[in-house]
Amino acid sequence: GLALETLGKYLKELEVDPRKVVISNKLGWYRTELTHDQPTFEPGVWAGLKHDAVQKISYDGILACYEQGNILLGDYAAQMVSIHDPDEYLAAANGLEDEEVRYSDILNAYQALLDLKKAGRVQSVGIGCKDWKVIQRICKDVKLDWVMIANSLTVHSHPTDLIDFIGNLQSQGISVINSAVFNGGFLTGSDYYNYQKVNYHTTNGDKLYLWRYKFYTICRRFEVDPAQACVEFGLQIKGVNAIALNTTKPEKVKLNIALIGKKAPEGFWQAMIAAKLIHISIDTFKSATHANTDL
């Protein structure tokens, strides 16, 4: 809830009209009092938090999370809503029976969000996941307005079946937001791939570093910033409507915006294909148009 409190506080200080800002809130965790030395929610990750959180993924639980979120926002209210990481909620299941119960919880929670939309309290209902196949499963049971795919559609990782799925979403009028196009920072120099430390001394780790070395070599040859290549690739897949670029460094926001208008020469992408670093044809890649940016 700290992010919501902070956002609401500074929007108010800046005198931003609530009618001119759209806030997205992913729901499923309800803020509670801190009764231990550190939060039980993702222990070891946080520092200096004064509250804990409990998971509430159910019809009534999601409504409670939504109402609390708006209280924390103050004069503002979330208009884009989703369930927080349903893939992780399912992955925590203790066996198939528990997994089915959890999936039912998710569907009930989405019904609550759809009822909020029907009542005119929110503009859109969506989903955000690292595991895109969970998005695919839920889309069969829930009528969504948008999906956010994280860590899955990048210049390094772009499965053909995912690209086909995005095309299917486009045909249904469902907007797609591509998030985490740097694979958690690894593609731009971090030693963490999708937020996991990469071990040089493993087969998978060696493959990742070799891929990045070849990628950087081609970037230098064509004078293309690796971050620019990541953003351009993520934007130009057919069916992608927007891209989410996240940073903890304020000075990088302006730089990220500047990446949107840049285009690598066609020879760069041909070299990437020739080196077998990307696995879609140049025709498929260039058939897409530039999308919007969500910063």
C-alpha positions in Angstrom: 0.0 0.0 0.0 3.0 2.3 0.3 3.1 2.9 -3.4 -0.6 3.9 -3.5 -0.2 6.2 -0.6 2.9 7.9 -2.1 1.2 8.2 -5.6 -1.9 9.7 -4.2 0.1 12.1 -2.0 2.2 13.5 -4.8 -0.6 13.7 -7.3 -2.5 15.8 -4.8 0.6 18.0 -4.1 1.0 18.6 -7.8 -2.7 19.4 -8.0 -3.4 16.8 -10.7 -7.1 16.7 -11.6 -8.4 13.1 -10.8 -10.3 13.2 -14.0 -7.0 13.5 -16.0 -5.1 10.6 -14.6 -5.7 6.9 -15.0 -4.3 4.7 -12.2 -3.8 0.9 -12.5 -3.9 -1.2 -9.4 -3.2 -5.0 -9.2 -5.2 -6.4 -6.4 -4.9 -9.4 -4.1 -2.9 -8.2 -1.1 -4.6 -6.4 1.8 -2.6 -4.2 4.0 -2.5 -5.1 7.7 -0.6 -4.1 10.8 3.1 -5.2 11.1 3.3 -7.7 14.0 6.8 -9.1 13.3 10.2 -7.8 12.7 9.6 -7.8 9.0 6.6 -8.3 6.7 5.5 -11.9 6.0 4.7 -10.7 2.5 7.8 -11.6 0.4 10.1 -11.7 3.5 13.6 -10.5 3.0 12.8 -8.2 0.1 11.6 -5.1 2.0 13.3 -2.5 4.2 11.7 0.0 6.5 8.1 -1.1 5.9 5.6 -0.3 8.7 2.8 -2.6 7.5 2.3 -6.3 6.5 -0.1 -7.7 4.0 -2.3 -10.8 3.7 -3.5 -12.4 0.4 -7.2 -12.1 -0.4 -8.0 -13.6 -3.7 -11.8 -14.2 -3.7 -14.9 -12.3 -4.6 -15.1 -10.4 -1.3 -11.4 -10.3 -0.8 -10.7 -8.5 -4.1 -13.5 -6.0 -3.4 -11.9 -5.3 0.0 -8.5 -4.8 -1.7 -10.0 -2.4 -4.2 -11.8 -0.3 -1.6 -8.6 -0.2 0.6 -6.5 0.8 -2.4 -8.8 3.8 -3.1 -8.6 4.8 0.5 -4.8 4.8 0.3 -4.9 6.8 -2.9 -6.9 9.6 -1.2 -8.6 11.8 -3.8 -7.9 9.3 -6.6 -9.3 6.0 -7.6 -7.9 3.0 -9.6 -9.6 2.7 -13.0 -7.5 -0.1 -14.5 -7.7 -3.2 -12.3 -6.3 -6.7 -12.3 -5.4 -9.6 -10.0 -1.9 -9.6 -8.6 0.3 -12.3 -10.2 -2.3 -15.1 -10.5 0.4 -17.3 -12.0 2.3 -17.2 -8.6 -0.9 -17.9 -6.7 -1.5 -21.0 -8.8 2.1 -22.1 -8.6 1.9 -22.1 -4.8 -0.8 -24.8 -4.9 -0.3 -28.0 -2.9 -1.4 -30.5 -5.5 -3.9 -30.6 -8.3 -7.0 -30.3 -6.0 -5.6 -27.2 -4.3 -4.7 -25.8 -7.8 -8.3 -26.2 -8.9 -9.6 -24.4 -5.7 -7.1 -21.6 -6.3 -8.2 -21.2 -9.9 -11.8 -21.0 -8.8 -10.7 -18.3 -6.4 -9.2 -16.3 -9.3 -12.3 -16.6 -11.4 -14.4 -15.4 -8.4 -12.1 -12.5 -7.9 -12.4 -11.6 -11.6 -16.2 -11.7 -11.4 -15.9 -9.1 -8.6 -13.8 -6.9 -10.9 -16.2 -7.3 -13.8 -19.1 -6.3 -11.5 -17.1 -3.2 -10.6 -16.8 -2.4 -14.3 -20.5 -3.1 -14.9 -21.3 -0.6 -12.1 -19.1 2.0 -13.7 -16.5 2.2 -10.9 -13.6 1.0 -13.1 -12.8 1.5 -16.8 -11.1 -1.8 -17.6 -10.2 -5.2 -16.2 -7.0 -7.0 -17.1 -4.3 -9.4 -16.1 -0.5 -9.2 -15.6 1.7 -12.4 -15.5 5.2 -13.6 -15.9 3.8 -16.9 -17.1 1.9 -16.1 -20.3 0.3 -19.5 -20.4 -1.7 -18.6 -17.3 -2.9 -15.5 -19.1 -4.0 -17.8 -22.0 -5.9 -20.1 -19.6 -7.7 -17.3 -17.9 -8.6 -15.6 -21.1 -10.7 -18.6 -22.0 -12.8 -18.1 -18.9 -12.8 -14.3 -18.4 -13.6 -11.5 -20.8 -10.6 -9.2 -20.3 -9.9 -5.7 -21.7 -6.1 -5.9 -21.6 -3.2 -8.2 -20.7 0.3 -7.4 -19.5 2.9 -9.9 -20.5 6.1 -9.7 -18.4 9.6 -11.2 -19.1 8.1 -13.3 -21.9 8.3 -11.3 -25.1 11.8 -9.9 -25.4 14.6 -9.7 -28.0 16.1 -12.7 -26.2 12.9 -14.8 -25.6 10.0 -14.7 -28.1 8.3 -18.1 -28.5 6.3 -18.6 -31.7 3.3 -19.8 -29.8 3.3 -16.7 -27.7 3.4 -14.5 -30.8 0.5 -16.5 -32.2 -1.4 -16.0 -28.9 -0.8 -12.2 -29.1 -2.2 -12.2 -32.6 -5.3 -14.0 -31.3 -5.8 -11.5 -28.6 -5.6 -8.7 -31.2 -8.3 -10.4 -33.2 -10.5 -10.3 -30.1 -9.9 -6.6 -29.5 -7.8 -7.3 -26.3 -5.0 -4.8 -25.8 -1.5 -6.2 -25.0 1.1 -4.4 -22.9 4.6 -5.7 -23.1 6.5 -5.4 -19.8 10.0 -6.2 -18.6 11.5 -6.2 -22.1 15.0 -6.2 -20.6 14.5 -9.6 -18.9 14.9 -8.0 -15.5 17.9 -5.9 -16.6 20.1 -8.8 -17.9 19.9 -7.6 -21.5 21.2 -4.2 -20.4 24.1 -5.3 -18.2 22.7 -6.8 -15.0 23.7 -10.2 -13.7 20.1 -11.0 -12.9 17.9 -12.7 -15.6 14.2 -12.3 -14.8 15.2 -11.3 -11.2 17.3 -14.5 -10.6 21.1 -14.3 -10.2 22.8 -15.9 -13.2 25.5 -18.4 -12.4 28.4 -18.3 -14.9 29.4 -21.9 -14.0 26.2 -23.6 -15.3 25.2 -24.5 -18.8 22.2 -22.2 -18.8 24.2 -19.3 -17.3 27.0 -19.8 -19.9 24.4 -19.7 -22.7 22.8 -16.5 -21.4 26.2 -14.7 -21.2 27.2 -15.9 -24.6 23.9 -14.7 -26.1 24.4 -11.3 -24.5 28.0 -11.1 -25.8 26.9 -11.8 -29.3 24.0 -9.3 -28.9 26.4 -6.5 -27.7 28.8 -7.3 -30.5 26.1 -6.7 -33.2 24.9 -3.6 -31.3 28.4 -2.1 -31.4 28.7 -2.9 -35.1 25.6 -1.0 -36.0 25.9 1.6 -33.2 22.7 0.6 -31.6 22.1 1.0 -27.9 21.1 -2.5 -26.5 18.2 -0.9 -24.6 17.0 0.7 -27.8 17.0 -2.7 -29.5 15.1 -4.3 -26.6 12.4 -1.6 -26.7 12.1 -1.5 -30.5 11.7 -5.3 -30.6 9.1 -5.3 -27.9 7.1 -2.6 -29.6 7.1 -4.0 -33.1 5.5 -7.4 -32.5 2.1 -7.4 -34.1 -0.7 -7.1 -31.6 1.4 -5.2 -28.9 -0.4 -2.0 -28.1 1.8 -0.5 -25.4 5.1 -1.1 -23.6 5.8 -0.6 -19.9 9.3 0.6 -19.0 10.0 0.6 -15.3 13.0 2.1 -13.5 14.0 2.9 -10.0 16.2 5.7 -11.2 14.3 9.0 -12.0 17.1 10.2 -14.3 16.4 7.2 -16.6 12.8 8.2 -17.3 13.7 10.8 -19.9 16.2 8.4 -21.5 13.5 5.7 -21.8 11.1 8.1 -23.5 13.8 9.0 -26.0 14.3 5.3 -26.9 10.8 5.2 -28.4 11.5 7.4 -31.4 14.7 5.6 -32.4 14.9 2.8 -35.0 17.8 0.5 -35.7 18.8 0.0 -39.3 17.3 -3.0 -41.1 20.7 -4.5 -41.4 20.9 -4.8 -37.6 17.8 -7.1 -37.5 19.1 -9.1 -40.4 22.4 -9.6 -38.6 20.5 -10.7 -35.4 18.6 -13.2 -37.5 21.8 -14.4 -39.2 23.4 -14.9 -35.8 20.4 -16.9 -34.7 19.8 -14.5 -31.8 16.2 -13.8 -32.8 13.9 -16.4 -34.3 11.2 -14.6 -36.3 11.5 -13.5 -39.9 12.2 -9.9 -40.8 8.9 -9.7 -42.6 7.0 -10.8 -39.5 8.9 -8.4 -37.4 8.5 -5.4 -39.6 4.7 -6.0 -40.2 4.0 -4.4 -36.9 3.6 -0.7 -36.3 4.9 1.3 -33.4 2.8 1.1 -30.3 2.2 3.5 -27.4 4.4 3.7 -24.3 3.3 3.2 -20.7 6.0 4.7 -18.4 
